[in-house]
Structure formats: structure tokens, C-alpha cells
């Protein structure tokens, strides 16, 4: 079974209520219609009802099957505003500002999730990553014991030309610009847990660098080495190795030549890049040149699921992100 099919089957087995903040976007309404039609999720779309209904009709959906909420007039606004005020008053937000804030679709959707009106939220088809993540942090917040919220892409290699098939995690491709060793260790552990929750297989983590097993000496290499040690201490049950060049982590023959003592043997499935430059460039090369399907950026470390989309996404990308968010909601990620 292809990894995406497994995620869809898992979501279909226990659908959750997902709120989509950008309900007026045609890609979002097409994905919402498909999610409901295929039994992946119960959907609420945020937007002006007349516009959303037109979009749903164009997507061949019955608007009666999907809830539509307009933050400008919704009866939920007073309740969500009161909760937002209590949450943010220490930051200088007064009641009037709270009322105004929750009328913003991303904040409205996030507060729905926080207040138990939905199980997860997806945005970012229109809004920037910065705005999407900020809203999630201000409303849903970090999970207990989590200092760093990060992201990853689930990379699907399923085409005949792919030398290796399956699902792989690339982290952090969308959020943390230049993590220190402790941050990199956190990203590694969270990404491994996310991989296991979504894919259902043991994670094998490679901490990536331009060096393999001491082949180069540099402070950037030292950061990866230290992060590997910290991640192993934090999660002794996980297989985590570094520092490794990508080919040493992905190709068995190269691993045997460059890192003969590595237990990964070129079979890594979670790749932790040293910074956002490398990760973002890496996933886009894999997607655009290598033909991988990239699902993400998927956020990790939040109290409840909230996910970001690329503004270049299509309806299929949105649909798959809905399914991922459902699975996260089911496993408490």
C-alpha cells in the first residue's frame, strides 16, 4: 500500500472535524468537497457564505454537507473572543481587540480548535507561513513540555523511476531558520515521532551535514554532532545517527564505503537538515527535479493540530493535508 493511501485509510477509519480558514479559495473548497465525499473528515469552511456556496457548487458539492461560518456574523464570535481575551490579556490585548482579532479567519479557526469546536485546522493556501504559524501559536499554543514548534514535509517516492520507494520525512523545511544543537535535537525527535504516527513504521533518523563520520572539521559539523548526542539522550529508543551526508544516509553502497559502522546502512527515512536553507532547497529539488510528492509543511509541537500549506498548492495538496491533520488529531500529535 502506498504511504498516502495508508494515511487516507487511517483518516477514513476515524474521521475528525477539520476547519479550513480559507474557505473562499477554490482549491480549498474542492479539497473540502472531496474530503467529505470520501469520508475523510467533517469540514467547516470559513468565509462569506454566498462566495463559499458558489465555490462548493462549482466543485460539485452540496453546501448542506459542509458547515460554513463567517467570522463577521457567526454566533461563536463572543465565546471565542472571550476565550481569546483570557488567553492574550497578559500580552496587552483588551476585550475590543480580542473581538476584532477573532474575526480574522486564521484566528477564528485556531480558537475553534482551542475551544473544542473542531479537532484541527489547515490554512496557508492564501496566507503566508508566518501569518499561519503565528495564529496557531497565539491560539492553540505549544504542547506541554515543548519549547520549539517546527515543521516537516512528508516526501512520497512512489513513481517507477524512484530508486527507493516509500515515505520519508524532511525537516525542518519551513519554519526554524537556524536551530542550535538543542533545537536540532528537538526537531529530530519530534520528526521521528511524527513519522511513526503517520507512516506506522519505525523511524530511522539521519542528522545531515556536508560531513560524514568526521570527514570534515567545522563548527557547523560540530553542531550536528552535538545535536545527535542530545537527541540520542532524549530518545534512547530511537535510531539516530550523524553526522552524515545525504548519500551516506540514503544509499546502501555509499553508506558501506563512507560510514561502514553505521547501523542505518543507507536506510534512513527521517532526514534532519542542519538549517532551513538546506532543508527548503532539498525538498524542492526532490519535488521538482526528482518527482517526489511533497505534503506539508506539517507542523509539530502544537497542543492540537494546525497545519500550513504552500501558497503554490493545488486541491490535491489541500486534500492530503486534511487527511494528515485528521491522523494527527487521532494520535494526539
ZAVEXFI-802765 format. One line per field, with one value per residue (C-alpha): residue number from 1; residue in one letter; y, z, x. Coordinates in steps of 0.02 Angstrom, whole numbers. Layout:
% ZAVEXFI-802765
k <- [NUM  ...]
r <- [a  ...]
v <- [Y  ...]
w <- [Z  ...]
u <- [X  ...]
This chain:
% ZAVEXFI-802765
k <- [1  2  3  4  5  6  7  8  9  10  11  12  13  14  15  16  17  18  19  20  21  22  23  24  25  26  27  28  29  30  31  32  33  34  35  36  37  38  39  40  41  42  43  44  45  46  47  48  49  50  51  52  53  54  55  56  57  58  59  60  61  62  63  64  65  66  67  68  69  70  71  72  73  74  75  76  77  78  79  80  81  82  83  84  85  86  87  88  89  90  91  92  93  94  95  96  97  98  99  100  101  102  103  104  105  106  107  108  109  110  111  112  113  114  115  116  117  118  119  120  121  122  123  124  125  126  127  128  129  130  131  132  133  134  135  136  137  138  139  140  141  142  143  144  145  146  147  148  149  150  151  152  153  154  155  156  157  158  159  160  161  162  163  164  165  166  167  168  169  170  171  172  173  174  175  176  177  178  179  180  181  182  183  184  185  186  187  188  189  190  191  192  193  194  195  196  197  198  199  200  201  202  203  204  205  206  207  208  209  210  211  212  213  214  215  216  217  218  219  220  221  222  223  224  225  226  227  228  229  230  231  232  233  234  235  236  237  238  239  240  241  242  243  244  245  246  247  248  249  250  251  252  253  254  255  256  257  258  259  260  261  262  263  264  265  266  267  268  269  270  271  272  273  274  275  276  277  278  279  280  281  282  283  284  285  286  287  288  289  290  291  292  293  294  295  296  297  298  299  300  301  302  303  304  305  306  307  308  309  310  311  312  313  314  315  316  317  318  319  320  321  322  323  324  325  326  327  328  329  330  331  332  333]
r <- [x  x  x  x  x  x  x  x  x  x  x  x  x  x  x  x  x  x  x  x  x  x  x  x  x  x  x  x  x  x  x  x  x  x  x  x  x  x  x  x  x  x  x  x  x  x  x  x  x  x  x  x  x  x  x  x  x  x  x  x  x  x  x  x  x  x  x  x  x  x  x  x  x  x  x  x  x  x  x  x  x  x  x  x  x  x  x  x  x  x  x  x  x  x  x  x  x  x  x  x  x  x  x  x  x  x  x  x  x  x  x  x  x  x  x  x  x  x  x  x  x  x  x  x  x  x  x  x  x  x  x  x  x  x  x  x  x  x  x  x  x  x  x  x  x  x  x  x  x  x  x  x  x  x  x  x  x  x  x  x  x  x  x  x  x  x  x  x  x  x  x  x  x  x  x  x  x  x  x  x  x  x  x  x  x  x  x  x  x  x  x  x  x  x  x  x  x  x  x  x  x  x  x  x  x  x  x  x  x  x  x  x  x  x  x  x  x  x  x  x  x  x  x  x  x  x  x  x  x  x  x  x  x  x  x  x  x  x  x  x  x  x  x  x  x  x  x  x  x  x  x  x  x  x  x  x  x  x  x  x  x  x  x  x  x  x  x  x  x  x  x  x  x  x  x  x  x  x  x  x  x  x  x  x  x  x  x  x  x  x  x  x  x  x  x  x  x  x  x  x  x  x  x  x  x  x  x  x  x  x  x  x  x  x  x  x  x  x  x  x  x  x  x  x  x  x  x  x  x  x  x  x  x]
v <- [0  173  285  413  277  218  393  410  242  288  453  370  245  383  549  710  886  998  1185  1266  1451  1497  1432  1553  1484  1363  1242  1233  1207  1070  982  1003  928  780  754  745  638  512  511  581  722  830  1002  1182  1316  1495  1632  1732  1604  1664  1650  1484  1410  1461  1381  1220  1213  1232  1086  980  978  1004  1154  1070  937  1064  1192  1371  1503  1688  1771  1935  1868  1700  1670  1592  1759  1817  1650  1640  1823  1799  1648  1742  1889  1775  1695  1856  1990  1971  2025  2187  2127  2208  2146  2256  2199  2017  2040  2112  1978  1828  1898  1858  1686  1608  1663  1613  1439  1420  1470  1345  1209  1275  1282  1107  1163  1072  943  1028  1169  1197  1364  1440  1420  1610  1669  1667  1537  1675  1726  1546  1490  1649  1622  1441  1488  1628  1522  1337  1359  1235  1061  1036  1020  1082  1234  1230  1215  1151  1080  943  883  706  660  519  421  309  326  193  298  314  200  183  184  244  392  500  648  805  927  1072  1139  1282  1360  1358  1456  1409  1295  1273  1097  1083  1142  1023  880  928  932  759  679  762  718  536  528  612  488  340  412  448  305  169  111  132  293  288  462  538  701  779  879  907  788  601  524  659  681  871  984  1140  1222  1179  997  1007  1072  918  801  883  879  693  659  763  678  505  551  624  472  319  208  289  251  419  438  584  673  601  665  630  493  404  402  353  236  71  59  236  203  48  149  310  253  66  66  150  47  142  59  187  153  318  377  537  668  813  955  1074  1232  1299  1345  1165  1088  1203  1187  999  963  1073  985  817  878  974  875  706  699  667  713  838  851  997  1095  992  1075  980  1031  1115  1069  1022  1000  1155  1142  1256  1244  1308  1453  1357  1209  1128  1049  879  952  1026  861  765  893  872  685  713  831  701  571  693  728  543  510  670  745]
w <- [0  -45  106  57  39  215  284  192  256  434  422  345  488  617  533  631  617  523  500  344  368  183  128  -16  -110  -249  -208  -29  -74  -199  -65  63  -55  -89  96  138  -14  31  216  272  382  436  368  418  292  349  232  161  141  -32  -102  -18  -79  -257  -244  -173  -311  -439  -354  -370  -183  -89  27  153  181  237  376  328  459  430  570  530  589  675  841  900  898  1076  1151  1051  1085  1272  1269  1163  1284  1432  1332  1273  1403  1481  1311  1316  1218  1282  1252  1099  1021  1057  969  818  818  812  657  563  483  543  722  716  655  784  925  865  886  1055  1120  1059  917  792  802  688  564  398  319  212  37  36  196  221  329  453  474  481  612  715  725  777  913  980  986  1003  1078  1110  1178  1361  1382  1206  1183  994  861  699  533  409  237  206  44  -56  -177  -269  -454  -562  -582  -395  -345  -173  -136  18  132  200  318  278  424  456  283  328  498  606  513  603  753  881  933  1061  935  804  929  966  781  760  900  853  669  712  818  679  551  658  691  507  419  551  534  645  616  563  584  490  553  392  360  225  326  360  517  543  361  387  535  553  684  579  582  769  791  705  806  969  914  877  1052  1130  1026  1075  1259  1242  1146  1179  1095  926  795  768  680  625  556  384  206  118  6  157  237  82  -25  48  -56  -12  171  166  92  192  355  372  557  529  584  458  309  192  254  339  323  427  366  482  389  482  438  339  188  160  203  96  -54  -28  -25  -177  -278  -228  -278  -438  -508  -425  -444  -260  -192  -51  84  201  286  428  597  752  934  947  1079  942  754  645  477  345  156  19  -74  -231  -177  -278  -220  -204  -86  23  24  81  216  282  296  385  507  544  582  695  788  814  885  987  889]
u <- [0  66  101  -30  -160  -120  -142  -308  -369  -318  -410  -563  -571  -593  -638  -619  -688  -566  -591  -517  -481  -479  -648  -667  -517  -570  -430  -490  -673  -627  -524  -663  -791  -677  -639  -824  -864  -729  -770  -602  -668  -812  -773  -808  -761  -727  -784  -929  -1071  -1125  -949  -912  -1077  -1036  -865  -940  -1069  -930  -841  -997  -1033  -1195  -1168  -1282  -1148  -1018  -1033  -995  -953  -924  -822  -908  -1076  -1051  -1137  -973  -882  -925  -872  -711  -671  -693  -577  -450  -455  -416  -277  -195  -237  -65  3  -97  -249  -410  -588  -615  -452  -498  -666  -577  -442  -559  -643  -482  -508  -345  -375  -559  -511  -373  -489  -618  -487  -430  -609  -651  -764  -651  -512  -386  -361  -275  -225  -90  -158  -178  -95  93  178  222  40  -22  103  83  -105  -80  44  -66  -223  -181  -8  131  104  152  340  377  488  507  372  445  388  424  375  316  402  322  431  309  350  433  590  620  763  687  501  408  377  517  521  624  641  635  593  477  495  653  787  947  919  1057  1109  968  840  905  891  711  670  747  648  483  506  539  381  283  348  298  125  89  178  164  344  498  592  774  846  993  1066  1128  1287  1416  1525  1511  1583  1714  1767  1768  1801  1694  1583  1430  1480  1508  1330  1260  1371  1314  1132  1146  1212  1073  937  1000  994  820  752  858  728  755  887  976  1143  1250  1337  1300  1298  1134  1203  1278  1107  1008  1115  1173  1332  1385  1348  1458  1600  1586  1507  1539  1494  1326  1176  1068  1155  1080  904  863  683  691  815  854  938  1056  959  812  918  972  803  697  812  824  639  605  740  667  494  530  677  652  463  426  255  282  148  175  237  163  180  235  245  74  -56  -180  -159  -140  -55  15  1  113  33  78  -28  -165  -329  -246  -115  -253  -347  -194  -158  -335  -303  -137  -222  -355  -222  -131  -293  -320  -146  -140  5]
